[in-house]
């Protein structure tokens, strides 16, 4: 966050649509960076003047899940997938390039 020790980040995301998450993401992103939003924000308002002078861009959109629910529910019930398995890699911030490569690869 601005004023905290250490550098701000150039990109933040995805942000869960709460006011606290949005505020933290905006303040922890350096000027010229961006915040990605996935889903619809809940009771979030962004002050236009603050956003303008922060020089941070905000991009995103809704995450329509309803079309996928019937197939996903079937996969969960048949135990073909385990929705509890979200994280399969832990790494230090010095290893973020490795994590990014993993997230964008077929293995992710």
Secondary structure, DSSP 8 states (H G I E B T S, - for coil): -TTSSS--EEEEEEE-SSHHHHHHHHHTEEEEEEEEEES--SS----HHHHHHHT-EEEEE----HHHHHHHHHHHHTTSS-TT--------GGGHHHHHHHHTSTT-
